[in-house]
Amino acid sequence: MRTVEVEKYGGPEVLTVTERPVPEPGPGQVTIDAVYAGVNFADLKARSEGYRVPSLPFVPGLEISGRVRAVGAGVEGLSPGQEVAAFLAGGGYAEVVTAPAATVFPLPDGIGLRTAATLPTVLPTAHALLHEIGRLRAGETVLVQGAAGGVGTAAGQLARVSGAGAVYGVVSSAGKAAYALDHGYDEVFVGDTFPDEVRRATGGRGVDLVLDPVGGDTLRRGLDALAVFGRLVSFGNAGGGAPWQVGQPELYPGGRSVAGFSILSLAQSDPAALRAVAERAFRAVADGRVTLPVTAEFALRDAADAHRLMEGRTSTGKLLLRVAD
């Protein structure tokens, strides 16, 4: 089978197509004939700096869709030929993928394999940020950093259908702002002046919930955009800054709070909890309340081109690798 591997850290050019033996599932595992693989920012960080890479060589890829090839001992509810989506700790850029059965999801009616590959990472993340961690209540206001990305596209729509009073986004360019406005956002701000824009849009009040994948100074600006009793949820450090720290001076005035989330960490610590969140989140796509557009698709051998597009910070929505015809 073909895989796309990283043998040394570096730019997109280090992604190499390699032939490997077809794996067999162990206890509690399934193997899947992949049809599509999602491309995520975490894949870029794994390739360039070893983010959550246990050892080299390494196959990136956190999410795939396809058909069950074989099941290991003790696996129930999954059978060969069944169409599924799967969340992985890595290994998705391959024609045959091994996955723990706990994070393999049979597809709901009405969801095809192409759409399914967009779901395992982005949708549960957006749902958890808004509901399980962010505790969004009807009528509250939300601000999402990276509003035109995969998580941002899902979060804007989920917030809207969950009864948010207003949904604001932050992006890096005017083109991305136009995209976000078409996917659930009431108003979208460009650049680092968003705290002032938020105050203007909310009559000086600020927002109830901020979702931040950037970290660093952007996270601190997000704190400035919070209303009294507002919450900020950090779910990444895309800006590459030093790990953020907050304390009494930032939180005590106004009773603000900060929380964090990593879908990779949840998958390792409590896959059953991830499964429950994912099943709730997938229903929003199955019933048509949320759509996740695929804005670019690449052949598996062209994974480096997908990374270049995402790394250029011009992409919107979801990027996919087409593993099989």
C-alpha positions in Angstrom: 0.0 0.0 0.0 1.0 3.6 -0.4 1.6 6.0 2.5 2.9 9.6 2.7 5.6 9.6 5.3 7.9 12.1 7.1 11.4 10.8 7.6 12.8 14.2 8.8 11.2 17.4 9.9 11.0 20.3 7.4 8.9 21.9 4.7 6.2 20.2 2.6 9.0 18.7 0.4 9.8 16.2 3.2 6.4 14.4 2.6 7.4 11.3 0.7 5.2 8.6 -1.0 6.4 5.2 0.3 5.2 1.6 -0.2 4.5 -0.3 3.0 2.9 -3.7 3.8 -0.8 -3.7 4.5 -1.3 -3.8 8.2 -3.5 -6.2 10.2 -5.7 -5.0 13.0 -4.8 -5.9 16.6 -7.2 -6.4 19.5 -9.6 -3.5 19.7 -8.6 -2.2 16.3 -9.9 -2.0 12.8 -8.2 -1.5 9.5 -9.9 0.8 7.0 -9.5 1.1 3.2 -9.3 4.9 3.1 -11.1 6.9 0.4 -10.4 10.4 1.7 -8.1 11.9 4.4 -8.6 15.4 6.0 -5.8 17.8 6.2 -5.4 19.8 9.4 -3.0 22.4 10.8 -1.8 19.9 13.3 -0.5 17.8 10.3 1.7 20.8 9.3 3.0 21.1 12.8 3.8 17.4 13.0 5.7 17.6 9.7 7.6 20.7 10.5 8.4 20.5 14.2 7.4 17.0 15.4 4.2 18.1 17.1 2.9 14.9 18.9 5.1 12.7 16.8 6.3 9.6 18.8 9.1 8.7 16.4 10.3 8.9 12.8 9.3 7.9 10.2 5.8 9.2 10.8 2.6 9.2 8.7 0.5 12.3 9.3 -3.3 12.5 9.2 -5.8 12.7 12.0 -9.1 11.9 10.1 -10.2 9.6 7.3 -13.2 8.2 5.7 -13.5 4.8 4.0 -14.7 1.2 4.3 -13.8 -1.2 7.1 -11.3 -3.8 5.8 -10.9 -6.0 8.8 -11.7 -6.0 12.5 -9.5 -7.2 15.4 -10.4 -9.3 18.4 -13.0 -7.8 20.7 -14.4 -5.3 18.2 -18.2 -5.1 18.1 -20.6 -3.0 16.0 -18.2 -2.7 13.0 -17.9 -5.1 10.1 -16.0 -5.4 6.8 -17.4 -3.2 4.0 -19.1 -0.8 6.4 -18.6 2.9 5.5 -17.0 4.8 8.4 -15.2 7.9 9.5 -12.3 7.7 12.0 -10.3 9.9 14.2 -6.6 9.0 14.5 -3.6 10.0 16.5 -1.7 9.9 13.2 -1.4 7.6 10.2 -4.2 8.9 8.0 -2.2 9.6 4.8 -2.3 6.0 3.7 -4.3 3.6 1.6 -5.0 1.3 4.5 -5.3 2.8 8.0 -5.3 1.2 11.4 -7.6 2.8 13.9 -8.8 2.1 17.5 -12.4 0.9 17.2 -13.4 3.5 19.9 -12.9 6.4 17.5 -14.3 4.8 14.4 -17.8 6.1 13.6 -20.4 4.4 11.3 -21.7 7.0 8.9 -25.2 8.4 9.6 -27.7 8.2 6.8 -27.2 10.9 4.2 -23.5 11.5 4.8 -21.2 10.4 2.0 -17.6 9.5 2.2 -16.3 12.8 0.9 -18.3 14.8 3.6 -17.4 12.2 6.2 -13.7 12.9 5.9 -14.3 16.5 7.0 -16.0 15.5 10.3 -13.9 13.6 12.8 -11.6 16.5 13.9 -13.3 19.7 13.1 -16.9 19.0 14.1 -16.3 17.5 17.6 -13.8 20.2 18.3 -16.3 23.0 17.4 -19.1 21.3 19.4 -16.9 20.8 22.5 -15.6 24.4 22.4 -19.2 25.8 22.3 -21.1 23.4 24.5 -19.1 21.0 26.7 -16.5 23.6 27.6 -17.8 27.0 26.5 -21.3 26.4 28.1 -23.0 28.5 25.4 -26.5 29.6 26.4 -29.2 30.9 24.1 -28.9 34.6 23.4 -25.2 34.8 24.3 -22.6 36.3 21.9 -19.6 34.4 20.5 -16.2 35.5 18.9 -14.3 32.9 16.9 -10.6 33.4 15.9 -9.8 31.8 12.5 -13.4 32.1 11.4 -12.8 31.0 7.8 -10.8 27.8 8.7 -12.3 24.3 9.3 -13.1 24.7 13.0 -14.2 28.3 12.4 -16.6 27.2 9.6 -18.2 24.7 11.8 -18.3 26.8 15.0 -20.0 29.7 13.3 -22.8 27.6 12.1 -23.1 25.5 15.3 -23.3 28.7 17.4 -26.0 30.1 15.1 -28.2 27.0 15.2 -27.6 26.7 19.0 -29.3 30.1 19.5 -26.4 32.5 19.9 -27.5 36.1 20.0 -24.7 37.2 17.7 -21.7 35.4 16.2 -18.5 37.4 15.4 -15.4 36.2 13.6 -11.8 37.2 13.2 -9.8 36.5 10.0 -6.5 37.6 8.4 -7.8 39.0 5.1 -10.9 40.5 3.4 -11.3 37.5 1.2 -11.6 35.2 4.3 -14.1 37.7 5.8 -16.4 37.3 2.8 -16.2 33.5 3.2 -17.0 33.6 6.9 -20.0 35.9 6.4 -21.5 33.1 4.2 -21.1 30.5 7.0 -23.0 31.8 10.0 -21.2 34.9 11.1 -23.0 38.3 11.7 -19.9 40.4 11.4 -16.2 39.6 10.7 -13.2 41.6 11.8 -9.8 41.6 10.0 -6.6 41.8 11.9 -5.5 42.6 15.5 -7.9 45.5 16.2 -10.8 43.2 16.9 -11.2 44.1 20.6 -12.2 47.6 19.6 -14.5 46.3 16.9 -16.1 43.9 19.3 -16.8 46.7 21.8 -18.3 48.8 19.0 -20.5 45.9 17.8 -21.7 45.1 21.3 -22.3 48.6 22.5 -19.2 48.4 24.8 -20.3 45.2 26.5 -18.0 42.6 24.9 -18.8 39.0 24.1 -19.7 36.1 26.3 -17.5 33.5 24.7 -14.2 33.7 22.8 -12.7 30.6 21.0 -9.0 31.0 20.3 -6.7 28.7 18.4 -3.9 31.3 18.0 -2.5 31.9 21.5 0.0 34.5 22.5 -0.9 38.2 22.1 -4.1 37.2 20.2 -5.3 35.3 23.3 -4.7 38.4 25.5 -6.6 40.5 23.0 -9.4 38.0 23.3 -9.5 38.5 27.0 -9.9 42.2 26.4 -13.0 41.5 24.2 -14.8 39.5 26.9 -17.9 40.8 28.7 -18.3 40.6 32.5 -18.4 36.8 33.4 -17.1 36.0 29.9 -15.3 32.8 29.0 -12.4 32.2 26.7 -11.5 28.7 25.4 -8.0 28.1 24.1 -7.6 25.2 21.6 -4.2 25.8 20.0 -1.1 27.8 19.6 -1.1 28.5 15.8 0.7 31.8 16.3 3.8 29.9 17.7 4.2 32.2 20.7 5.3 31.2 24.2 2.7 29.3 26.1 0.1 31.7 27.5 -0.4 32.3 31.2 -3.1 34.2 32.9 -3.8 34.9 36.6 -5.6 37.1 39.0 -5.0 40.5 37.3 -6.6 39.3 34.1 -9.4 37.2 35.6 -10.6 38.7 38.8 -11.9 42.0 37.3 -15.1 41.1 35.5 -15.1 37.5 36.8 -13.7 36.1 33.5 -12.5 32.5 33.1 -10.2 30.7 30.7 -10.3 27.0 29.7 -8.5 24.8 27.3 -9.2 21.9 24.9 -7.3 19.5 22.7 -9.2 16.8 20.8 -6.0 14.7 20.6 -5.6 14.8 24.4 -9.2 13.8 24.9 -8.9 10.9 22.4 -6.0 9.6 24.5 -7.4 10.2 28.0 -11.1 9.4 27.4 -12.1 8.1 23.9 -15.6 7.3 25.2 -16.1 11.0 25.9 -14.8 11.9 22.5 -17.2 9.4 20.9 -20.2 10.9 22.8 -19.2 14.4 21.6 -18.7 13.3 18.1 -22.0 11.5 17.8 -23.8 14.7 19.1 -21.9 16.8 16.6 -22.4 14.6 13.6 -26.1 14.9 13.9 -25.9 18.6 13.0 -24.5 17.6 9.6 -26.8 14.6 9.1 -29.9 16.8 9.6 -28.6 19.6 7.4 -28.1 22.3 10.1 -24.3 22.5 9.4 -22.4 22.1 6.2 -18.6 21.8 5.9 -17.5 22.8 2.4 -14.5 21.1 0.8 -12.6 24.0 -0.8 -9.7 22.0 -2.3 -9.0 18.4 -3.0 -5.6 16.8 -3.8 -4.5 13.3 -4.8 -2.6 11.4 -2.0 0.7 11.8 -3.9 0.2 15.6 -3.9 -0.1 15.9 -0.1 2.8 18.4 -0.2 0.7 20.8 -2.4 -2.1 20.6 0.2 0.4 21.5 2.9 1.7 24.5 0.9 -1.8 25.8 0.4 -2.7 25.6 4.1 0.7 26.9 5.1 0.2 30.0 2.9 -2.8 31.0 5.2 -5.0 31.7 2.2 -7.1 28.5 2.4 -10.7 28.4 3.7 -13.0 25.6 4.8 -11.6 22.0 4.6 -8.8 20.5 2.5 -8.9 16.8 1.6 -6.6 14.2 0.2 -8.3 11.8 -2.3 -6.7 8.4 -1.3 -8.8 6.1 -3.6 -11.1 6.7 -6.6 
